[in-house]
Amino acid sequence: MRRGHPATPTEQSLSTPRMAGLAGVLFAVLLAGAIVLARIALPEGGGAARVTVTSGQRDAVTSAVELVPFAGIAFLWFMGALRAHAGDTEDRFVSTVFLGSGLVFVACLFGAAAASGTVLDADQPQEFGRHFAYTLLTTYAMRMAAVFVLATSTIGRRLGVFPRPLVLAGSLTGLVLLVVGSSVPWSELVFPAWALLVSVYLLKSRLGRPHPAPPAP
């Protein structure tokens, strides 16, 4: 971009994949970190409510709760940049599902983080807060994440903006989150892994795309 001149539409479109890639990488790292910390500090299953919370576990929960808002913000940027990458020819029906599932996912993620934070107010983990947090995360947030991944893969396949292996990986990720997300511990990590995969592809496509020649003065 020349100094003193606004960015042209072509320059703006070339910067979009880079924005999507960077936001997606940040989201994947933050969400994966929050999930790992929460899983370690708040064990799931029978008898977990009777385990005394140590100071280390409290620190882990606090860190996870503090990471989630930033992960949500990065995800919103990731969503916006993906829509811009798809262009103006996107299917309105699939795009509505894409947008709605993404927003509901963020809302459920924030709710799960708030519920996880309730264990910091007592010496014993509160059964309701722990169960509510895992229900929001694994049953609702991950199901919305599954819809988001499937919608994104559908848009990528129809418009040809994603290669076939990436579309297949998205379809598999969506099915895993939709079917086994609430019954298999740690399976929710496939969502940030998918986001990281998409982000790396977008960054590579940005680096491999030739820059347009500057306009004649």
N, C-alpha and C positions, 0 to 999 in steps of 0.2 A: 504494500500500500504506500502510495506516495505521500510525503509529508504535506499537510495542508489540504488534502483532498479526501473526501469521505470514501469508505470502502465501496467498491462496486459489487453488484449482486453476485458476480462470479467469485470474487474474493471472499465474500461472506459465506457462500455455499461451500467453498473449499475449507473454511475454518470450522464448519459444523462437525465433520467427523472427528476432528481433533478434540473439540469440546465434549462430544459424546464419549470418546475414549477416555479422556482424563476424568470426567465425572463418573463414568462407570467403574474405572479402576479404584477411585476413592471410595465409592459406595461398596464395592465388593470387599475391600480390605476392612472398612469400618464395620460392616454387617457381620462378616465372618469373625472378626475379633469380638464383637458384642455377643454373638451366639456362643462362641467357645467359652468366654468368661462366665456367661450365665449358666451354661451347662455344667461347668466345673463347680461353680459356687452353689447352685441350686439343683441338687440331684433329683431326678425324677423317678417315681416308683414308690412302692410300699416302704414305709418306715422313714421316708425322707423327712417328714415333718417332725420327727423326734430327734433329728441330728442337730447338735448344738452348732450355731453359726460362729465360726472363729473370726478373728479380726482380718485374717487373710481373705476369707470368703466375703466378708463385708466390703473389703476393698475391691474385690473382683466384681461384685454386684454394682457397686458405685461406679466403677469404670465402665461397665457394660451399659448402665443407664445413661451415662454421660456421652457415650459414643453414638447411641441410637439417634438423637436429634440431628447430628451431623450426617449420619448415614441417610436419614430421610431427606435432608436438603440435597445431598448429592444425587439421590435417586430421582428427585424432581427435575434436576438439571439433566440427568441422563434421559429421562422420559422426553423432555422438550427437545433435546438434541436429536434423539432417535426419530421423532416426528419430522423434524426439519430435514433429516437425512433421507427420509422416505419421499419427501417432495410433495407437490400439490396433487399428485395422481393417486394418493392413498384412498383405499376403500373406506367410505364413511362409516359403514356398519362395524367393520373390524376395528377401525380407529376409535370408535366410541367404546367398544369393549376394552381396547388397549388402555384408553385414558381412565375409564371407570375402575378397572381392576387395579391399575397402578395407584390411584388415589385411595382406594379402600385398603390396599396393602399398607400404605404409609400410615393410615389411621389405626389399623390393627397393630402395626409395629410399635407405634407410640403408646397404645393402650397396654401392650404386653410389657413394655419397658416401665410404665408407671406402676403396673401390678407387681413387677419384680422388685421395685423399690420399696414396697411395703414391708419386706422382710428386714429392712434396716431399722425399723422402729421397735423391734422386740428381740429378746435373747433367743427365742425359738422361732424358726421360720413359720410364718402364718400359712396354714394349709390352704385357706381360701385364696390368698394372694398368689401362692406358688402355683396352685392348680389353674387359677384364672389366667396367669401369665402364659403357662404352657398351652392352654387351650386356645388363647388368642394367637399365639405364635404358630403352633403346629397345625391347628385345625382350620383357622380362618385366614391368618396372614399368608400362610404357605399355599392355601388353596387359591387365594387371589393372586399370589405370585405365579402359580401354575397357569392361570388364565392369561396373565400378562405375558408370560413367556410364549404360550401358544399363539396369542394374538400377534406378538412381535414376529414370530417365525412365519405366520401366515402372511403378514405384510411383506416380509423379506422375500418369501417365495413368489408371491403374486407379482411384485414389482421387480424382482430380480436383483435386489440390492444386497442379498446375502447369498453366499455360495451354498450349494446343496449340502455339503457336510455340516455347515453351521445350522442350516434349517433342520436337519435330522437330529443334531445334538439338542436343539431347542425343543423339538417335539418329544424327545426322550426325557429331557429335564422336566417338561410340563407334566408328562404322564407320571413320573416318579413323585413329584410334589402333589399331584392330584390324588393318587391312589394310595401311596404308602407314607405320605408326609407326616401323618399323625400317629403312626404305629411303629415306625422305625426311628429310634433316636439318632440324632446327628444328620438325618437325611436332609434337613433344611439347608445344609451347607452346599447342596448342589445348586441352589439359586445364586449365591454370590459367585460360585465357580462359573456358572453360565454367563453372568454379567461380566466377569473378568475375561472370558473367552471372546464375547462380543466386542468388548472394549479393545482388546488386543487386535482383533481383526480391523476395527475402524481406524485405529492408529496406524496399522500397516497400510491400509488402503489410502490413508491421507499421505503417508510418506511416499507411496509408490505412484501417486497421481502427479502428472506433470503440471507445473505452474503455468498459468496463461501468460502470454506475452504482454508486456505493458502497452497500454494504448499510445498511439502516436500523439506527440504534443501538438 
